[in-house]
Amino acid sequence: MRKPRDFDSEMKALIERAKLLKERKRTQLGELVLAAGADVLAIDVLAGAMLAAADTKDTATLEDWRKSGAAFFQSTRRSAARRNRGDARGAPAGDGSAQPAFGGTSTK
């Protein structure tokens, strides 16, 4: 005879997992704001920029932003890999290594 499933405990586990995923997403969005340097913007300016980005339907603009974002993440991965190897330990925090890749792909 098979053991009956405990749907209540499974549902509780799924709800807890969903809460953890939402919290991780919130944390990662905050980390992205910091990594992109957007934490220096006033909160209402940042919110307005995100609302404008969410409302944009222009595919060319979205593609430019996607390319810039991809370049940003590539540069941060390379920087993290160097830090993990110990190559960038003595480098100053504002060495600008992420800036050219992020701003350099824009065609505007």
HELIX and SHEET records of a PDB file:
HELIX    1   1 PHE A    7  ALA A   35  1                                  29    
HELIX    2   2 ALA A   38  VAL A   40  5                                   3    
HELIX    3   3 ILE A   43  ASP A   55  1                                  13    
HELIX    4   4 THR A   59  ARG A   85  1                                  27    
HELIX    5   5 ALA A   98  GLY A  103  1                                   6    
END                                                                             
